[in-house]
Amino acid sequence: MPSEIEVIRSPRRHRTVQARVVDGRIVVRIPARMSRAEEEKAVADIVARMRKKTTARATSDEDLLDRAEKLNREHLGSRATVGSIRWVGNQQSRWGSCTPSTGDIRLTDRLQHVPDYVLDAVLLHELVHTFITGHGPEFWEYADRAPKAERAKGYLEAYQRFGKQ
């Protein structure tokens, strides 16, 4: 988790505080009308929540494998066969990829800061590719078993369009 924090006061923001990691720093957006004391508390609270969430998630390749095995058991009846799974930094146009013949899965490290349900949906998607190639109806029957699958698709669509600001 980055240590540098940038605070942006927004005149269009009225009540909510938002934070995300951008270019290796935490960017926190707050309402412009907040006092300095309110700002300090709000920033400290949201950064603490982000750090807590990040430490509880799949931060290593081993954590990813554990998470994938659990998803495979719970949602796919252990049909997927994983050769390896790892974070990669060279995928800028896709969230993940799978080599069906070997079961090797790669996930972009851009997913390290998304909500758990989004990471799970991408992982499950790639797990399904270990036994179904393509994106036909049978593929989606399995891939859409991810908790909050439709919501995750919407999140990723918005992140793709607006997440690089």
N, C-alpha and C positions, 0 to 999 in steps of 0.2 A: 504494500500500500504506500503510495507516494507521501512524502512529508510536506511538500510545498502545497500551500493552500491559497487560492485566489478567490476573493469575494467580489461579486458583481452586484451592485445595487440596481434594481430594475424598477423604473416608474410604472411599468405595466403590471408588475407583480403586486398583489394586494395582501395576501395572507400566507401563502405557501413559501417554503424554503426547499430548494432542490440542490442536490449535489451529484456530481459524477466525475469520473476520472477522464481528463482530456490532456493528451500530449504529456503524460507523466506527472500531472499535478491534479489536485482535487479542486474543481471549480464549483463554488457554492453561489447560487443565485438567491438573493433575498429581496424583500420589498424595500424600495428606496426610503420609505418613511420610518424604518426601524431605527430606534436609538442605538447608540454604541453598545450599551449594556445588553439590549435585546439581541443585537448582532452577535456579540461575544457568546451568549448562551446558545443561540440558535446554531451558530457555526460549530461550537463545541459538541452539541448534541448530535447533529447530523453527521459530523465526521466520526464521532465515536460509534454511531450505528453502522456506518460504512465499514469501519475497521472490524467491528464485531462480525458483521456479515461475511467479510472477506476471509477472516480467520476460520470461519466455520465451513468454508466451501472447498471445492476441489482445487487446490493450489498446485499440487504436484501431479505427475503422470500416474503415480500409484493411486492417488486419490481419485483420479478420473477412472481408472480401471475398477476400483471398488464401487464407484457410483454406477458405472456401466453394468457391472455384474448384478447389482441390485435391480436396476431397471430391466435388465434382461429376464431375471427371475420373475419379477412382479408383473410385467406387462407383456412379455413375449414368450412365456413358458419355457425359457432357456433355449429358444431356437437359434439365437445369434451365436456366432463363433468368433470371438475376438482374438486376433493374433497379437496385436499391440495397440495401444492408444496413447496419444501424446499431444501436448500443446505445441503449436508451431507459430512462428512469427512471420511467415512468408505468404500467408493466404489473405489477400486483401479484397478479393471479389466473392469469396464464398465463406460460409460459416464452418463447414467441415467437409471432409472427403473420406471415402472408404475405398479400399482395394478389395473387392469381393473375394478374389481368389485366395488372398492371404488373411483377410479379416483385419487388416491394418487400418486404423482410424486416426485421422489427424483433425484437430480442432484449432481454429484460429485463436490466438491468445487475446483477441478482442472480446471474446466471450468470458474472460475471467472476471468481469465486473457486472455481468447481467444478473437478473434475479434467477434463483434456483430453478423455477419452472421453465425458464427459457433455455437454460443450459440442459436441463433434462430432455426437453423437446428435441433439441439438436442432437444430443447423444442418442436418443431413441431412434431418430431418423437415420443416423449413420449405422446403428446396430441393425436396423431392418435391412439395410443394403448388404449386410453380410450373407443374407439368404434370399433376398429379392432384389434383382437389378432393375433399374428403371423406376418410373413413378406412376405405375398403373393403379387401377382400383384396389388390387390386393395389397400393394405396397402401402397405400394410404389407410387401409383398414388396420394395419399394424401401427404405422407411424402416428396416427391420430389417437392412439391409446395413451399417449403422454398426457399427464395431468395438465389441464389448461392449454391444450394443444393450439386451439384457435387463437387464444389470447397471446400465446408465444409467437405465433406467426405474425400477428399484428405488431407486437413489440419489435420483432426483427425487421419488419418492413419500415417502421418508423425510424429505427436505429440506423438502418441503411441510408435512409433519405436525409435524416436530420442529425444523426449522432456525431458527425464529423465537424460540427461548427466550432 
